[in-house]
Amino acid sequence: MKNWAEWANSGGEPIRSLNDRLWWKCKTADLRAIVTKLSPAKLAALGLPELAAWWGGAAGVRRDDSASDFYRQLQAEEGGEAYLAIAAEGFIQPRMIALILSSVPGISGSDWQAEPGGVTDIKPKEGQIIWSTMIQSDIQARILEVADAAEQDH
């Protein structure tokens, strides 16, 4: 397959956010990968046979609507997302934590992960609770707008 149209006609799904070469989604059960096909000229330059034309670029597990989802993490690596971490110290009521975490636009409660071992693997200090998640660039921009407006009010 040589181009987007040929792959799409065969049922393939391109990843349009990656633009260094043609990348395709590869799906098997809950496993995901991105693959690309090297051109005959590239194969010849590398001394590889036609059987070695398809290459995997990244792989992971699909977790719908989760910050640890393969596609969301891939977007983050491409600059499309950022991390957000919220820390609390001392005695914090669970309802207060739930209120704070639910107030971030575009982020569901299931997207938050406790640290360490969550999205960023931040090591909490003694007495700290840290929650983290990945945020898409549009949500990041919205948070920054709210922060800028709050600064202007003071």
KALIN-V18008 format. One record per residue. N is the residue number from 1. RES is the residue in three letters. PHI is phi in degrees with one decimal (NA if undefined). Layout:
<<N & RES & PHI> <N & RES & PHI>>
This chain:
<<1 & MET & NA> <2 & LYS & -111.9> <3 & ASN & -148.3> <4 & TRP & -56.6> <5 & ALA & -62.1> <6 & GLU & -61.9> <7 & TRP & -68.0> <8 & ALA & -60.8> <9 & ASN & -65.0> <10 & SER & -92.0> <11 & GLY & 99.1> <12 & GLY & -73.7> <13 & GLU & -121.6> <14 & PRO & -74.4> <15 & ILE & -105.5> <16 & ARG & -75.4> <17 & SER & -75.8> <18 & LEU & -98.4> <19 & ASN & -126.0> <20 & ASP & -79.4> <21 & ARG & -165.9> <22 & LEU & -80.6> <23 & TRP & -116.8> <24 & TRP & -127.7> <25 & LYS & -80.3> <26 & CYS & -123.8> <27 & LYS & -125.8> <28 & THR & -143.7> <29 & ALA & 51.8> <30 & ASP & -97.8> <31 & LEU & -93.1> <32 & ARG & -132.4> <33 & ALA & -152.3> <34 & ILE & -115.9> <35 & VAL & -130.8> <36 & THR & -140.4> <37 & LYS & -112.2> <38 & LEU & -74.4> <39 & SER & -70.7> <40 & PRO & -55.1> <41 & ALA & -65.4> <42 & LYS & -67.2> <43 & LEU & -60.0> <44 & ALA & -63.7> <45 & ALA & -63.5> <46 & LEU & -89.8> <47 & GLY & 70.6> <48 & LEU & -109.1> <49 & PRO & -77.5> <50 & GLU & -57.3> <51 & LEU & -60.0> <52 & ALA & -97.4> <53 & ALA & -69.1> <54 & TRP & -88.1> <55 & TRP & -127.7> <56 & GLY & -89.6> <57 & GLY & -101.2> <58 & ALA & -164.5> <59 & ALA & -148.9> <60 & GLY & -175.3> <61 & VAL & -105.7> <62 & ARG & -81.6> <63 & ARG & -132.3> <64 & ASP & -48.3> <65 & ASP & 55.4> <66 & SER & -127.3> <67 & ALA & -65.5> <68 & SER & -92.4> <69 & ASP & -63.9> <70 & PHE & -54.8> <71 & TYR & -65.8> <72 & ARG & -65.2> <73 & GLN & -67.9> <74 & LEU & -64.1> <75 & GLN & -60.7> <76 & ALA & -61.9> <77 & GLU & -64.7> <78 & GLU & -89.3> <79 & GLY & 88.8> <80 & GLY & -87.1> <81 & GLU & -140.6> <82 & ALA & -134.8> <83 & TYR & -102.2> <84 & LEU & -128.9> <85 & ALA & -125.3> <86 & ILE & -123.9> <87 & ALA & -117.0> <88 & ALA & -134.6> <89 & GLU & -127.6> <90 & GLY & 81.3> <91 & PHE & -78.2> <92 & ILE & -125.0> <93 & GLN & -71.2> <94 & PRO & -54.4> <95 & ARG & -65.2> <96 & MET & -68.4> <97 & ILE & -61.6> <98 & ALA & -60.0> <99 & LEU & -63.6> <100 & ILE & -63.7> <101 & LEU & -66.0> <102 & SER & -79.3> <103 & SER & -85.6> <104 & VAL & -81.3> <105 & PRO & -64.2> <106 & GLY & 79.3> <107 & ILE & -118.1> <108 & SER & -87.4> <109 & GLY & -59.2> <110 & SER & -75.4> <111 & ASP & -77.2> <112 & TRP & -77.9> <113 & GLN & -129.7> <114 & ALA & -75.2> <115 & GLU & -104.6> <116 & PRO & -77.0> <117 & GLY & 93.8> <118 & GLY & -85.2> <119 & VAL & -68.7> <120 & THR & -103.0> <121 & ASP & 58.0> <122 & ILE & -71.4> <123 & LYS & -93.7> <124 & PRO & -65.3> <125 & LYS & -80.4> <126 & GLU & -55.6> <127 & GLY & 84.3> <128 & GLN & -97.4> <129 & ILE & -122.3> <130 & ILE & -126.7> <131 & TRP & -119.5> <132 & SER & -138.7> <133 & THR & -157.1> <134 & MET & -95.3> <135 & ILE & -126.3> <136 & GLN & -75.0> <137 & SER & -60.9> <138 & ASP & -68.8> <139 & ILE & -70.9> <140 & GLN & -58.9> <141 & ALA & -62.0> <142 & ARG & -64.9> <143 & ILE & -62.8> <144 & LEU & -65.0> <145 & GLU & -62.0> <146 & VAL & -63.4> <147 & ALA & -63.2> <148 & ASP & -63.0> <149 & ALA & -63.5> <150 & ALA & -66.0> <151 & GLU & -64.6> <152 & GLN & -68.8> <153 & ASP & -72.8> <154 & HIS & -99.1>>
